[in-house]
Every structure is written in C-alpha cells, then in structure tokens.
Amino acid sequence: MVSVLDPHLLSRIIGKTIKLTTSTEYLQGVLVSVDPCRTIIVNKVKDLKTGRKIPGAQLFFGNRILSVELQKEPAEESESPDKIGDNIPSGAHHNQPVETNNAPIVQEICTGALKAIKQSVDEEELEYTVIDQFQPNFGPAVRHLQNQKALGVSGVGLNLSRHGKLSWLQSPCAEFLEEYIIYIYIRDKACRLVAARGGCKTQFPGLQGSSEEHHKQRGHSHKLRKRNISSKRHVYLFDFFTLGPRIFKNGIQTLLEDKSILKIIHDCRWLGDLLTHQFGVVLANVFDTQVADVYLFSVETGGFLPQCTSSLQECLIRHLNMPSAQVAFLTHKETLIKDDPNIWFERALAPPLLKVLALEVVHLLALRLVMLDSMMADFTLLVDGYLNACRQDKTNLLVSPEQTSNELPKELQQLSLLQQVKRERALKDYNVNSKGFLTRFSSGQK
C-alpha cells in the first residue's frame, strides 16, 4: 500500500477504498471526490481505532490529511451489487458517458428496478449538472436560477418532513424562445394554434404582424398572446448530503424565499415542512401542481371534488398527454425506494438515478403553463361573449353606456348554466363515493 497525497493521483482512485490518516484519526472509507486543494469527500467511513462506523459522507480538508493509502479489496467485493454507486466517479456530473475501468462491471450489475430505470431514461435527452462543491459551479448555478421568473423545485431524501432527512434538491431552468398562442373563434368555437419564431410548430399567416387583419377579413375574432417556452432543458442537482446546510446561507434560501420568483412544486407540503422546521426556510410564491390538478377537476365538473389527489406521474399523463412509457421511470423510482429507502444517500449516485432526479422536475415548467391555460378556459369564453354582446347585436339600440343598468348581463349568467351542464355530465362520467367525492378511474381520465 502506497501513500498518495497528490490530487491528480487521488482522482485516479475515486470509488476505491482508502485508509486515511489525519492529525487526530485513522479511518477507512470509499473516496468520493477530490478537489485541487486536496480536500476530499469519503463515504462509508469507519474509525479503525474504535471500529465505529460514521454515517454519511465526510469532508476532510487537505491541511488535516497526513496520508492516504489505497486499500486492497478482494476481487469479489468489487463486483458486489452493493457497491454499484461506489464504482462511479464524481466526474459524471454532466450527462456524459462514464469513462472508467469499472464501467462494464457497473452495466452488468444494473438489475431489477435500477435496470428498469436505466432502460426507461436512456432515450430522454436533457442536461443536468451535479453541484457537490461550492467551487467552481455553485455560485454560477445560483445566479442562473436567480435570473429566472419561474423555477421547478423538488427534493428527495428519507421521510421528507420536519423529522426527515434531505439528500438532494433539484431545480430545472431553461433558455427561452418566444411562442405565440393564437386563439381564433370561428362560430364561437375556440381553436388554439401554437407557433414559435425560429422553427414554427404551426405555420400561421398572421404571425409576422398581419394576423389581426387576416382574420378580420374572414370574419373571425382572435386573440394573440405571446409567452416564453423552454427551448433547452437543464437541471441543477444540488447535493445537500455532501454540501450541508451551508447551501441555504450561500443563496438557496434567498432564492426559495424570493417572492418575485415563482416556485413550481408537486405537493409542496412535506418539502416546505422540512425546510421551515430544520433550516428556517419559508417557501414563498409557490404554484403547486397537485393543488392545481384538484382545482381543475372541480372547475371541469362544476364544483365536485375528486376522491384523492394525483401523483406527478398522473398529472403528466393527464395534462401534458405524455405516454405512460415516458413517465414509467417514476414508477420504477418508487419501487427502488421501497427496496432501499436510503438509496439517495449513496455517493457517488449512479448516473441513471441522477437522470431520474433531473427528469422528475424538468416537466414542471411546461405542466404549469398548460394548467394555467386550462384554468383560464371558462374565463376566456365569458370574455369573448361579453365582447360580442353589443357589437354583434343587430338591433339598433339607442342606449348609451350611462343608461345601462347594473344588473348581471345575460352573457355572464351563462356561467351558472355552464356549471350546471358540467355537473350533469360529471355525474354521468364518474361514480360518487359515500363522502360525495367523484372517483377518477384512471390517470388518463380528466
């Protein structure tokens, strides 16, 4: 066993078992990462003097390290399924292929739920960055997120609540492309077209500035609305287990509490509970997609409530029309957690699992936009009827605006009729349980 102190040489034994001598301790563990200052992170640490196992990843600064020795391991140990996470170097921070002598072994070991996850996420294209050191990527990542108007946020760990443990914080961001949503009303029926500059999804003659005149000539009413869509998906994965609570003091708390930045979360209760009681972080300006799903169901059924809330997987299928195969990784993830509740505390985490963390949040931005459009559907219909109330009236009414009464116009009274029709249709489409809630039969049914 040769003592190694050079950072370049240490980086070559990442994932290996080492013996570490500091000024006060003699330890053994698995080397996770090394920085140029010889600061290292070691997982599965054991005190060789007392035999006590130290839980979690441990950080050791270079000025405290006296020696690092590579510990020989039996060949069969290096092929153990339990060591799959340890054989993957921390260099796999981006979605790049892992170049390591152990890669073939890792691929053979991927069985069960992990293999299913790998197969389900292989074809998905997105970029993610693991932030497990404060230098050099943490600051730029936080600044990038602070420049966004809306962020997806999620977290994983063990029993996420005020009594649980946080391991990862995930947040997607995007570079934006202008998108135009054109609502054209032909015989009072809304047609929705979408076009984006620089590669239109739908070719639309009026997109270049003549749309209003184009439809006036045809007797159509229309509305043109511009918004931003994501043209490039990127997710930051903050390794809280390694970095610790300092991430909140270094910008994450300010980000999460900023009322000018919308945070999009699916079921914000447990993450909000953990952040508030353990770290004093109070989430502000939150759009919860689980709440939005229940609200939309109530609007669509004329005021009824569903018997239960929907999972993120069900929301993606129902509102984004994503095929079940594309979100199957969420089912595999739940299976994996049942088999190993501590899976998110393994370091280094297998690339397929990192990709799962990224995919879990990357669709939140698009999900919110679609939900907002659905929330505005009835309102848009009422406004359109209100707009046409007088201008399409063929009778010659010699009445000024000052002479009109304050009674509720018949155009707005249509809302009550619309709700009644929805309730009648809902009672035909759904069963009512003993509590008066409607039973949704499948994730694909709205």
N, C-alpha and C positions, 0 to 999 in steps of 0.2 A: 504494500500500500504506500503510495507516494503522496506526500503533502502537496496540495495545489492552492496557490493564492492568486495567481494571475486571472483577471476577469475573463480574458479570452479563452483560457483553458477551462475555467469553470463553466463557461457557457456550453462547452462540448460535453459536459456530463450532466446536463439538465435532465431530470427524470430518473437519475440514478440515486442509489442510497449512499449517503456520505456519513462520515464521522466528523463532527465539528467540535473544535476546542476553542472556547472563549476564555476571557480573563477569569471567569467565575464558574463556568460549566463545561461538562463533557457530554455531548449529545450525539444522537443518531437520528437521521431522518432522510426524507426524499427532497432533493434540490428542485425547486420550482422555477426560480428566476434569479438572474444576476444583473446588476447594473454596473456601469463603468467605474463606480466608486467602491466596488466590492461589497456593496450592500446586497444581501441575499435573502431570499424567502425560502423557508424549509417547511415541508408538510410532514405529517405523521411523525412528530418529534417524540423521542424517548430519551429521558435522562439516564445515561449509562451508569451513573453513580448510585442512583436510588431505584432504578428500574421503573420509575413512574412515567406514564405516557402523558404528554402535554397535548390537550385537544386544540385543533385548529392550526392554521398556518402561522409560523412565527417569523418575525423580521429581525435580522441581525446586521448591525452596521459594521462596515469594514474595519473601523478602528478598534473594535472589540474582538475581532477574529484573530486567533493565533495560528490556527492551522485548519486545513480541510483535507480529509483523506477519503479517497474513493473506497467504498466498502464492497468487497467481492460478494456477489449473490449467486446462489445455485441457479443453474440454467432453468430448472422447472419453476422457480419463483418468478423469473422474468416473464414467464408465459402464463402466469395466473390471471384469470379474468378480473380479479380484484384490483389488478394493477393497470388496467386499461387507461385510466386517467393519468397515471404517473408516467406512462411511456410517451406522452405527447408533450412536446416542448412548448414553452410560453411564446415562442416565436410565431405560433399560429394565431396571432392577434387579428389578422385580417382573414378574409375567406380565401386563403391561398392554400394549395396543397402542402401537406406537411412533409418536409424532407428530412427523414430520419431513418436510421438503420432498422428501427423497430416498427416502421410503418406496415410491412407485411404481417407482422405478428398482431398488430392492432386490428387490421382488417379481418383477420381470421377469428379474433376474439369477439368481435361485434356480433352478439347473438341476442335472441329474444327481443325484448322491447327496444333495446338500443339499435339492433339491426333494422327493425321496422321503422324506427325514427330516421335512420340514415337513408333508407330507401325512399321515405316519404318526402325528405327535404332536398334530395340530391339535385332535382331539376329546378328548384327555386333559385332565382338569381337575385341577390341583393348583397350589399356590402355592409360589413359590421366591423367595429373596432373595439377591442377589449382594452379598457382603461384599468390597468392594475398597478400603475406607478404614477406619482404626481408629476414626474418629469419624464418625457417632454410633452405628453399628449393631454394631460388632464386640463390644463388651463385653456388651450385652444378649443377643446371639446365643449367646455362650459360656456365659453364666449360664443361659440357657434350656436349653441342651444338658446342663449340669451337673446340672440338676434331673430329668433322665430316668434311668430304670433301665436302658434298653436303647437303643442307637443303631445305625443303619446307618452304615457308613463306606466310602468308596471314594475313589479318586484317579485322575486322568488326567494324562498328560504325554508325554514321549518316552522310550521304553525304560525303563519303570519298574523300577528295580533300583538297587543301590548306585552304578552308573555312569550312571544316567539322570537325567532332569530332571522335576521335579514342576511342574505348572501349576495344577491345581485340586484342592481337597479338598471332597468332598461329604458331607453328613450330614443325613439326614431325622429329623424328630422329629414328635411327634403330641400332640394333646389326646385324652384317653382317655374312653371310655364303658364302663360296666360291661357285661360279656357273660357269660351263663351257658351252660355246656356241660353238657347233661344226657345221661348215658349210661344207657339203660334196657335191661335184659337180659330179653328175652322168650324163653323156651325156650332159654336160654344163647346167644342171638344178640344181639350188641350193636347197638343203634340209637342213633345220635348226633343229637341235636337241638340247635339253637343258638337262643338267644333273647337279645335285648338290651333292657334297660329304655329306655323313651322311643322306641318305634317298633320293636316286636319283629319279628325276622326270621321266627320261627316262634311262633305262639301256643301257649302251653303252660299247661294249667290249674294246675299246681303252682308256677308261677313266683313267685306272690305269697306263698309261705310254706307252702302246704299240699301241696307236691309229694310229700313223703315219705308222708303219709297216703293221698294219692290213689293211689299205686302199690301201697301195702301192701294196700289193699282189692282190688286186681286181681291180687294175687299176683306182682307184678313186683319185681325188685330194681333199684335205681337208684343212681346216684351223681350228685351235683350239684357242679359246680366252677365257681367264679367267676374270671374273669380280665379283663384290660383289652384293649380293641381300639381301633384308631385311628378316630376319628370325623372328623378333619380332617388332611389330609396337607399337610405343609410341609417344604421342604428348604432348608437353608442351603448356598450355594455360596461357598466361601472362595477368593478369587483369590490363590493363593500367588505366582503370577508377578509380580503387582503389589505385594503386601504383603511378600513375602520371609520369611526365617526368623524374623522377629520375632513371627510369629503363635504360634510354639511357646512363646516366653517370656511371651506375654500370655494364656496359659490353655489353648491347644490341647494342649500337651504334658501338662499335668496331667490334662486330660480323657481323652486316649488311654491314659495310664498308670494311671488310676484303676481299682483292682480291684473297686470296688463298682458300676461301670457296665459293662454288657455291650456289647461292640462286635461288631456283626454284619457280616461281610465275606465276599465271594465270592472265594476264592483269596487268602488273606492273605499269601502268601509274598513276592511282589515288593514290595508296598507296605511290608510290615514290614521287608524288607531295606533299602529306600531310607531309611525313617525312622530306622532304627537306625544305619546307617553314615554318613549325611550329617548328621543332626541330633541323634543321641543319644537318640531317642525309642524307648522299648521298649514295644510294644503289650502290654496285659495284659487278661485276661478276654475272650477272643475266641471267638465262635461262627462257625465257617467253614461256609458253606452248601455249598461244594463237597465238603468232608470229610463233612458230614452226608449228602449225596446218596450217596456211596460206602458209608457205613456202613449206610444204609437199604437199599441194594441187597443188601448182604451179609446183613442180617437177613432180608430178604424171600426170598432164595434159599437160605437155610440155611447160609450161610458162604462162598458163592462171591464172587469179586470181578469187577467189570466190566473190560473191556479198556482203558478210558480214563475220564478224568474228564468231567464235564458242564459245559457253559458255563452262564452265568447264564440265558441265553435258554431252554435246555433244562430247567433247574430250574424256571423259572416255568411252563413249559408242563406239565411232569410233575407237579409238586406243588401248584401253585395252579390247575391246569386253565385257564390263561389261553389264549385263542385265539392262534394263531400271528400273526394280523394285528395283535394288540395289542402284541406284542413284536418286530414286524418292524423297529422303529427300531434295535434292537441290530445287526441285520444290515447296515442302511444305514450305521450308525456305523462298522463295521469296514471297509466299502468306502471310506468317506470317509477313514479313517486311512491306508489303503493308497495312496490317491491323493495325500494330503498329510499326512505324518506330523507336521508342525508345526502342524496346524490348531488345536490347543488353545492355542497361544501367540499367536494373533491377538487383538488388542484394538481395538475392543470386539467381543466374540464375538456372532455372530448369535443372536437370540432362539430360533430353533428348536434351535440347538446347546445353548444354556443349558437348554432344556427337556429335551433328551436327557440331559444330566448329572443333572438332577433325577429324571427317570423311571428312570434306571439304578439308583438306590438306594432309591426310595420304597417298593418292594415287599419290601425285605429284612426288615422287621419282621414282616410277615404270613407270609413264607416260613419264618422261624424257628419261629413258633408252629405252623404246620402240620407242619413236620418233627418238632418235639418231640412232638406228638400221635401221629405215626406211630411214633416211637421207643418210645413207652410202650404201644403196642397189645398186644404179647405179654405184657408185664408185667401190664397191666390184666386180661387174660384169665386169667392164672395166679392173681392175687389173688382174682378172683371165684370161681374154682374152689376155692381154699383156704378162702374164706369160707363156701362152701356145703358143705364136706366133712363137717362134723358136724351142722350144723343141719338139713340135708335128709336125713340118714341115718334111714331108717325103722326100723332095728333098735334095740332098747333095749340100748345098751351101757352097762354099769355100770363104766365105766373113768374114773378121774379123770385130769386133766392130768399129775399127778405120775407116773402109772403108764405113760404112753405112752413108746415107745422113741424114740431119736434117729435112727432110720433115715429115709432120704429118703421122704417121703409119696408115695403114688402120684399125687396131684394135681400134684406138682412134677415127677414123672417124665414127665409129658405133654410137657414142654418138649423132651425128646430126640425123642419121636415127632413133634412139630410140626416140628422142624428137618429130620427125615428126609423128611417129606411135602413140605416146601418144596424140598429138594434134588432130589427126584424130579421135581417139577413144573418146576423151573428147567431141568433137563436136557432136558425136552420143549419148553420155550418158547424156549430160547436155544441158539446154537451155541457150542461150546467151541473156543478157538483153541489154537495149539501150546504156549502157556505155561500153559494151564489156566484162562484167564480167559474169562468169558462175554461174548459180543458183543451189545451193545444195538443194535437195528436202527434205531430212530428215537427222537427226543426225546419222543414221546408215549407210548412204552412204558416201563412201570415195570420 
